[in-house]
Amino acid sequence: MTNLRKLVLTVLVLLMCSVFFSTALLAQEKVSLRVAWWGSQDRHNRTLGVIELFEKEYPYIEIYPEYAVWNDYWVKLNTQAAGKNLPDVIQQDYAYLSEWATRGLVLPLDDYIVEGVIDLSDVAENQIAPGKVGDKIYAINLGTNSLGMLYDPELFEKAGIPFPEAGWTWNDFKEIAIKLKNELGIYGAEGITKADAQVFKVWLMSHGYWLYSDDGKSLGYEDDRLFSDWANLLLDLQNEGAIPSIETEVARGALGIEDMFLVTQESAMALAWSNYLVAVTKAANERPLKLALMPKAPIADAKPANYLKASQFFSVTSQSQHPKEAAMFIDFFTNSFEANKILFAERGVPISSKIQELLFPYLEPAQKEMFSFIKLAENNSLPAPPPDPPGHTDIIYNVWDPIIEQVMYGKITPEEAAAEFRKEATRILQQQ
C-alpha cells in the first residue's frame, strides 16, 4: 500500500511539474530573431539545419533567415542599417568588423561572455582576439581559416606537374600556371585578379609589409614597386592565357562556387579560403581537391605568405530588440556538438577545442584535408594582422577594383596604377 501511495504521489508530482512547465512556456514571451549570412548553397542548407535544431531547443524563439550572396549581402545590410532595420545576428567579415564597431552598428559581447550566455571556456585567446576592436569583443569567430591555393591533383598528374609544396614562390606559381595552360588547354588558375586585394595583402606580407599602417591612416608600404611588380605578374599571367582575362572576369560577375572553373575542370587552381574546400568539393561532385600554402615572395628573405584568420564572425547588431537571445544563438553555433555535426566545419575549423575533438571522427575527406591544411598553416604563418581600418571597403570597391581593371584592360601602366592607388587610398584613410 505504501509503494502504491508513493507511485501515485510521484505521478501527481510529475503531472504538476508538466502543467507548470507548459504554463511557463506559454507565459514566456515569444521572441523573433532575424539572422543574416552570405555564402554558398551548401552553407545556406547547413545553417538552416542548425536553425531548426536551435528552435527545437528553444521553442519560444523563432528564427527568420536572411541569406544572400557576398556582394548583395553588404549592399542589403547597409540599406538596412540606414533604415534602422538590421537583423539581430549578422555574419560579419574581418574586413568590415572595425568599421561596423566604430559606427556603433554592432554590440560589444563582453557582458554576455562574463555571464556565460556565450561560453568561451574551451576557446583559446588567439581564437577570441580577432573579434576584438580596441579592448572589447564585438564578434565571435565561427571558424579558423587561411588563404590557400586550391588545386585539382588529377589535372596536375595529367600535366605531369608535381604538387605545390610549402615554400614555393610566385615565380613557381607563374611557371606552373603557364605549363598547365600549355599542356591541358585550360586555365592554370582563377580568382587571382578579382580577389578584393587579398592576394596583394599576402604578397606584401611575404615581403615584410602589410596593406595598412598600424594607425590605419596610410598605406603600410612605401615602395610602389611592390604594387607595380604585382600588377605586372597579373598582366603576364593574363597575356599567357594562364588566368581568365579581365573581359571574362567582368562578364562572369559575382558568380557562386558552383560556377567556378575549377569545379568544371576548366582551371587547375583557384584562390580560396580554406573553409571553401568543403563547398567546392561538394560542387565538384566530391572530386578530391587539395589545398596548398600561398606562394611566397620571389625574394631571398621571403616571409610566410599565410596567416590564420577568422573565416567569418557572428555579431549582434545594436538595433536588435533581443540581444541576449541573439547571443544565445551565437553560443549554440559555437558549443553545440549536434549543430557542429551539421555545419561540419564548412565555415572553418571550429574554435572550441572540445568541439574539434568530438567532431574529428565524423569528418569527411574534405574536412580532414581542411583540418590538415590549417595545421600546416599554423607552422608556416605570421601573426594575424589587425582588422582593416575604416575606409577599407571604400578603398577596395572604389579604388582597388577599378584601378586593377584599368591595368588589365591596358588603359594604364602598373606604375601609373601604383601611384593612383596610393593617392586615392591615402585620401580615404585620412578622412576617417
C-alpha positions as CSV (number, residue, x, y, z in Angstrom):
1,M,0.0,0.0,0.0
2,T,2.9,2.3,0.9
3,N,4.5,1.7,-2.5
4,L,1.2,2.4,-4.3
5,R,0.9,5.7,-2.4
6,K,4.5,6.6,-3.4
7,L,3.7,5.8,-7.0
8,V,0.5,7.9,-7.0
9,L,2.4,10.8,-5.4
10,T,5.2,10.6,-7.9
11,V,2.7,10.6,-10.8
12,L,0.9,13.6,-9.3
13,V,4.1,15.5,-8.9
14,L,5.2,14.8,-12.4
15,L,1.8,15.9,-13.7
16,M,2.0,19.1,-11.7
17,C,5.5,19.8,-13.0
18,S,4.4,19.2,-16.5
19,V,1.5,21.6,-16.1
20,F,3.8,24.1,-14.5
21,F,6.4,23.8,-17.3
22,S,3.8,24.1,-20.0
23,T,2.2,27.1,-18.4
24,A,5.7,28.7,-18.0
25,L,6.4,28.2,-21.7
26,L,3.0,29.7,-22.6
27,A,3.7,32.6,-20.4
28,Q,7.2,33.1,-21.8
29,E,7.4,35.9,-24.3
30,K,7.7,34.7,-27.9
31,V,10.9,36.0,-29.3
32,S,11.6,36.5,-33.0
33,L,15.2,36.8,-34.3
34,R,16.5,37.6,-37.8
35,V,19.8,36.0,-38.7
36,A,21.7,37.0,-41.8
37,W,24.6,35.4,-43.6
38,W,26.2,35.0,-47.0
39,G,27.8,32.0,-48.7
40,S,27.2,29.0,-51.0
41,Q,24.0,27.0,-51.2
42,D,25.8,24.3,-49.1
43,R,26.3,26.9,-46.3
44,H,22.7,28.0,-46.6
45,N,21.4,24.5,-46.2
46,R,23.7,23.7,-43.2
47,T,22.8,26.9,-41.5
48,L,19.1,26.2,-41.9
49,G,19.6,22.8,-40.3
50,V,21.3,24.5,-37.2
51,I,18.4,27.0,-37.0
52,E,15.9,24.1,-36.9
53,L,17.9,22.5,-34.0
54,F,18.0,25.8,-32.1
55,E,14.3,26.3,-32.4
56,K,13.7,22.8,-31.0
57,E,15.9,23.5,-28.0
58,Y,14.4,27.0,-27.5
59,P,10.8,26.7,-28.7
60,Y,9.9,30.2,-27.7
61,I,12.5,31.6,-30.1
62,E,11.7,31.8,-33.8
63,I,14.4,32.4,-36.3
64,Y,13.8,34.3,-39.6
65,P,16.8,33.6,-42.0
66,E,18.1,36.2,-44.4
67,Y,20.5,34.8,-46.9
68,A,22.4,36.5,-49.8
69,V,25.5,36.2,-52.0
70,W,28.5,38.2,-50.9
71,N,28.0,41.4,-52.9
72,D,24.3,41.6,-52.4
73,Y,24.7,40.9,-48.7
74,W,26.6,44.0,-47.9
75,V,24.5,46.3,-50.1
76,K,21.4,45.0,-48.3
77,L,22.9,45.3,-44.8
78,N,24.0,48.9,-45.4
79,T,20.5,49.8,-46.6
80,Q,19.0,48.1,-43.5
81,A,21.4,50.0,-41.3
82,A,20.4,53.3,-42.7
83,G,16.7,52.4,-42.2
84,K,17.4,51.1,-38.7
85,N,16.1,47.7,-39.7
86,L,19.2,45.5,-39.2
87,P,18.8,41.8,-38.4
88,D,19.5,40.7,-34.8
89,V,22.5,38.5,-35.8
90,I,24.7,39.2,-38.8
91,Q,27.5,37.2,-40.3
92,Q,30.5,39.6,-40.1
93,D,33.8,39.7,-42.0
94,Y,37.2,40.7,-40.8
95,A,37.4,43.4,-43.4
96,Y,34.2,45.1,-42.1
97,L,34.4,44.5,-38.4
98,S,36.3,47.6,-37.3
99,E,34.1,49.9,-39.4
100,W,30.9,48.4,-38.1
101,A,32.1,48.6,-34.5
102,T,33.3,52.2,-35.0
103,R,29.9,53.1,-36.4
104,G,28.1,51.6,-33.4
105,L,26.2,49.1,-35.5
106,V,27.3,46.0,-33.5
107,L,27.2,45.5,-29.8
108,P,30.1,44.5,-27.5
109,L,29.6,41.0,-26.3
110,D,31.8,41.1,-23.2
111,D,29.0,41.1,-20.7
112,Y,27.3,38.1,-22.3
113,I,30.6,36.2,-22.2
114,V,31.2,37.1,-18.5
115,E,27.6,35.9,-17.7
116,G,28.1,32.6,-19.6
117,V,25.5,33.3,-22.2
118,I,28.3,32.9,-24.7
119,D,30.6,30.2,-23.3
120,L,34.2,30.6,-24.4
121,S,35.8,28.4,-21.8
122,D,37.1,25.9,-24.4
123,V,38.3,28.6,-26.8
124,A,41.9,29.8,-26.9
125,E,42.6,33.5,-26.6
126,N,44.1,33.7,-30.2
127,Q,40.7,32.5,-31.4
128,I,38.9,35.2,-29.5
129,A,41.3,38.1,-30.3
130,P,40.3,38.5,-34.0
131,G,36.8,39.6,-32.8
132,K,38.1,42.5,-30.8
133,V,38.1,46.1,-31.7
134,G,40.1,48.0,-29.1
135,D,39.6,46.2,-25.8
136,K,36.0,44.9,-26.5
137,I,34.8,41.8,-28.2
138,Y,32.3,42.7,-31.0
139,A,32.2,39.4,-32.8
140,I,32.6,35.6,-32.2
141,N,34.9,33.7,-34.6
142,L,32.9,31.0,-36.5
143,G,36.0,29.1,-37.6
144,T,39.7,29.3,-38.2
145,N,40.7,29.9,-41.8
146,S,43.6,30.6,-44.0
147,L,44.0,31.7,-47.6
148,G,45.4,28.9,-49.8
149,M,45.7,27.8,-53.4
150,L,43.0,25.2,-54.0
151,Y,44.1,22.7,-56.7
152,D,43.0,19.6,-58.6
153,P,45.5,16.8,-58.2
154,E,44.1,14.9,-61.1
155,L,44.9,17.7,-63.5
156,F,48.4,18.2,-62.1
157,E,49.1,14.5,-62.6
158,K,47.7,14.7,-66.1
159,A,50.0,17.6,-66.9
160,G,53.0,15.8,-65.3
161,I,53.5,18.6,-62.7
162,P,54.4,17.9,-59.1
163,F,52.0,19.2,-56.4
164,P,52.9,22.6,-54.9
165,E,55.0,22.3,-51.7
166,A,55.5,24.6,-48.8
167,G,58.0,27.3,-49.7
168,W,57.0,27.6,-53.4
169,T,57.2,31.2,-54.8
170,W,55.1,33.3,-57.1
171,N,57.7,32.6,-59.8
172,D,57.0,28.9,-59.3
173,F,53.2,29.6,-59.4
174,K,53.6,31.5,-62.7
175,E,55.6,28.7,-64.3
176,I,53.2,26.1,-63.2
177,A,50.1,28.0,-64.3
178,I,51.6,28.6,-67.8
179,K,52.6,25.0,-68.1
180,L,49.1,23.8,-67.1
181,K,47.6,26.1,-69.8
182,N,50.0,24.8,-72.5
183,E,49.7,21.1,-71.5
184,L,45.9,20.9,-70.9
185,G,44.4,23.9,-72.7
186,I,42.8,25.1,-69.5
187,Y,43.4,28.0,-67.2
188,G,46.2,27.4,-64.8
189,A,44.4,29.3,-62.1
190,E,41.4,31.6,-61.4
191,G,40.3,34.1,-58.8
192,I,43.6,35.9,-58.7
193,T,42.6,39.2,-60.5
194,K,39.2,39.7,-58.8
195,A,40.3,39.0,-55.3
196,D,39.5,42.2,-53.4
197,A,43.2,42.8,-52.8
198,Q,43.5,39.7,-50.6
199,V,46.3,38.3,-52.7
200,F,48.1,41.6,-52.8
201,K,47.9,41.6,-49.0
202,V,49.7,38.3,-48.7
203,W,52.2,39.4,-51.4
204,L,53.0,42.4,-49.2
205,M,53.1,40.2,-46.1
206,S,55.7,37.9,-47.6
207,H,57.8,41.0,-48.4
208,G,57.6,42.1,-44.8
209,Y,54.8,44.6,-45.1
210,W,51.0,45.0,-44.7
211,L,48.5,46.9,-46.7
212,Y,47.9,49.5,-44.0
213,S,49.9,51.3,-41.4
214,D,49.4,50.5,-37.7
215,D,47.3,53.6,-37.1
216,G,45.2,52.9,-40.2
217,K,45.9,56.4,-41.6
218,S,48.1,55.4,-44.5
219,L,49.4,52.5,-46.6
220,G,51.8,50.2,-44.8
221,Y,54.4,50.1,-47.6
222,E,56.5,52.9,-49.1
223,D,57.9,51.4,-52.3
224,D,55.3,51.5,-55.1
225,R,57.3,48.8,-57.0
226,L,55.6,46.3,-54.7
227,F,52.3,47.3,-56.4
228,S,53.7,47.5,-59.9
229,D,55.5,44.2,-59.6
230,W,52.3,42.5,-58.5
231,A,50.3,44.1,-61.4
232,N,53.0,43.1,-63.9
233,L,52.7,39.5,-62.7
234,L,48.9,39.6,-63.3
235,L,49.5,41.0,-66.8
236,D,52.0,38.3,-67.6
237,L,49.6,35.6,-66.5
238,Q,46.7,37.1,-68.4
239,N,48.8,37.6,-71.6
240,E,49.8,33.9,-71.4
241,G,46.2,32.8,-71.1
242,A,47.1,31.2,-67.7
243,I,44.3,33.1,-65.9
244,P,40.9,34.3,-67.2
245,S,41.1,37.6,-69.0
246,I,39.6,40.7,-67.4
247,E,36.9,40.6,-70.0
248,T,36.0,37.1,-68.9
249,E,36.1,38.0,-65.2
250,V,33.9,41.1,-65.7
251,A,31.4,39.1,-67.9
252,R,31.1,36.4,-65.3
253,G,30.4,38.9,-62.5
254,A,29.7,37.7,-58.9
255,L,29.1,34.0,-59.5
256,G,28.7,31.3,-56.9
257,I,31.1,28.5,-56.1
258,E,29.1,26.2,-58.4
259,D,30.2,28.3,-61.3
260,M,34.0,28.2,-60.6
261,F,36.2,27.0,-63.5
262,L,37.9,24.6,-61.0
263,V,34.6,22.9,-60.4
264,T,34.2,22.1,-64.2
265,Q,37.9,21.3,-64.6
266,E,38.4,24.3,-66.8
267,S,41.0,25.5,-64.3
268,A,43.6,23.6,-62.2
269,M,44.0,26.1,-59.4
270,A,41.9,28.7,-57.6
271,L,42.5,31.2,-54.9
272,A,40.3,30.2,-51.9
273,W,39.9,30.5,-48.2
274,S,40.4,27.1,-46.6
275,N,36.8,26.8,-45.5
276,Y,35.7,26.9,-49.1
277,L,37.1,23.5,-49.7
278,V,34.0,21.7,-48.4
279,A,31.6,23.6,-50.6
280,V,33.8,23.4,-53.7
281,T,34.3,19.7,-53.2
282,K,30.6,19.2,-53.0
283,A,30.0,21.3,-56.1
284,A,32.7,19.3,-57.9
285,N,30.7,16.1,-57.2
286,E,33.1,15.1,-54.4
287,R,36.1,15.1,-56.7
288,P,39.2,15.1,-54.4
289,L,40.7,18.5,-54.2
290,K,43.7,19.8,-52.1
291,L,45.0,23.0,-50.6
292,A,48.5,24.4,-50.9
293,L,50.0,27.2,-48.9
294,M,50.1,30.6,-50.6
295,P,53.2,31.2,-52.7
296,K,56.0,33.3,-51.1
297,A,57.5,36.4,-52.5
298,P,60.2,35.7,-55.1
299,I,63.0,37.1,-52.9
300,A,65.7,35.5,-50.8
301,D,64.4,36.5,-47.3
302,A,60.7,36.0,-48.0
303,K,58.5,35.7,-45.1
304,P,55.5,33.3,-44.9
305,A,52.5,34.3,-47.0
306,N,49.9,32.8,-44.7
307,Y,48.2,33.8,-41.5
308,L,45.3,32.3,-39.5
309,K,42.1,34.3,-40.0
310,A,38.7,34.1,-38.6
311,S,36.7,32.8,-41.5
312,Q,33.7,34.8,-40.6
313,F,32.1,36.1,-37.4
314,F,28.7,36.4,-35.8
315,S,27.8,39.8,-34.3
316,V,24.8,41.1,-32.5
317,T,23.6,44.4,-34.0
318,S,22.9,47.4,-31.9
319,Q,19.4,47.5,-33.5
320,S,18.4,44.1,-32.0
321,Q,15.4,44.1,-29.6
322,H,16.6,40.8,-28.2
323,P,20.3,40.9,-27.8
324,K,20.5,38.2,-25.1
325,E,18.6,35.7,-27.3
326,A,20.8,36.7,-30.2
327,A,23.9,35.9,-28.0
328,M,22.3,32.5,-27.1
329,F,22.1,31.7,-30.9
330,I,25.8,32.5,-31.3
331,D,26.7,30.3,-28.3
332,F,24.7,27.5,-29.9
333,F,26.7,27.7,-33.1
334,T,29.9,27.7,-31.0
335,N,29.2,25.0,-28.4
336,S,26.5,22.6,-29.7
337,F,28.1,19.4,-30.9
338,E,24.9,18.5,-32.8
339,A,25.0,21.8,-34.5
340,N,28.6,21.4,-35.5
341,K,27.9,17.9,-36.9
342,I,25.5,19.7,-39.3
343,L,27.9,22.6,-40.0
344,F,30.8,20.1,-40.5
345,A,33.5,22.8,-40.4
346,E,32.1,24.5,-43.5
347,R,32.9,27.9,-42.1
348,G,36.3,26.7,-41.0
349,V,37.8,24.7,-38.1
350,P,35.6,25.2,-35.0
351,I,37.1,27.4,-32.4
352,S,36.1,25.2,-29.4
353,S,38.8,22.6,-28.7
354,K,36.1,20.4,-27.2
355,I,34.1,20.5,-30.4
356,Q,37.2,19.9,-32.5
357,E,37.9,16.7,-30.6
358,L,34.3,15.5,-30.7
359,L,34.0,16.3,-34.4
360,F,37.1,14.7,-35.8
361,P,35.9,11.1,-36.0
362,Y,32.9,12.3,-38.1
363,L,34.9,14.3,-40.6
364,E,34.6,13.6,-44.3
365,P,37.7,13.6,-46.6
366,A,37.2,17.3,-47.5
367,Q,37.0,18.3,-43.8
368,K,40.1,16.3,-43.0
369,E,42.0,18.0,-45.8
370,M,40.9,21.4,-44.4
371,F,42.0,20.4,-40.8
372,S,45.3,19.2,-42.1
373,F,45.8,22.4,-44.1
374,I,45.2,24.6,-41.0
375,K,47.8,22.6,-39.1
376,L,50.2,23.2,-41.9
377,A,49.4,26.9,-41.9
378,E,49.9,27.1,-38.2
379,N,53.5,26.1,-38.7
380,N,54.0,28.3,-41.8
381,S,52.3,31.6,-41.0
382,L,52.7,35.0,-39.5
383,P,50.6,36.5,-36.7
384,A,47.2,37.7,-38.0
385,P,47.2,41.4,-38.9
386,P,44.7,43.8,-37.2
387,P,41.3,44.3,-38.7
388,D,41.2,46.5,-41.7
389,P,40.7,50.2,-40.8
390,P,37.5,52.2,-41.5
391,G,37.6,53.2,-45.2
392,H,38.9,49.8,-46.3
393,T,35.7,48.8,-48.1
394,D,35.6,52.2,-49.9
395,I,39.2,51.6,-51.0
396,I,38.6,48.1,-52.2
397,Y,35.5,48.8,-54.2
398,N,36.1,52.3,-55.4
399,V,39.8,52.4,-55.8
400,W,41.5,48.9,-55.9
401,D,39.0,47.2,-58.2
402,P,38.7,50.0,-60.8
403,I,42.4,50.5,-60.9
404,I,43.2,46.8,-61.3
405,E,40.6,46.6,-64.1
406,Q,42.2,49.5,-65.9
407,V,45.6,47.8,-65.7
408,M,44.3,44.6,-67.0
409,Y,42.5,46.3,-69.8
410,G,45.8,48.1,-70.7
411,K,44.4,51.5,-70.1
412,I,47.1,52.5,-67.6
413,T,50.5,51.1,-66.7
414,P,51.2,49.2,-63.5
415,E,53.4,52.2,-62.4
416,E,50.6,54.7,-63.1
417,A,48.2,52.4,-61.2
418,A,50.6,52.2,-58.2
419,A,50.8,56.0,-57.9
420,E,47.0,56.4,-58.3
421,F,46.2,53.7,-55.7
422,R,48.5,55.4,-53.2
423,K,47.0,58.8,-53.8
424,E,43.3,57.7,-53.5
425,A,43.8,55.2,-50.7
426,T,45.7,57.8,-48.6
427,R,42.9,60.4,-49.2
428,I,40.2,58.0,-48.0
429,L,42.2,56.8,-44.9
430,Q,43.0,60.3,-43.8
431,Q,39.3,61.2,-44.0
432,Q,38.3,58.6,-41.4
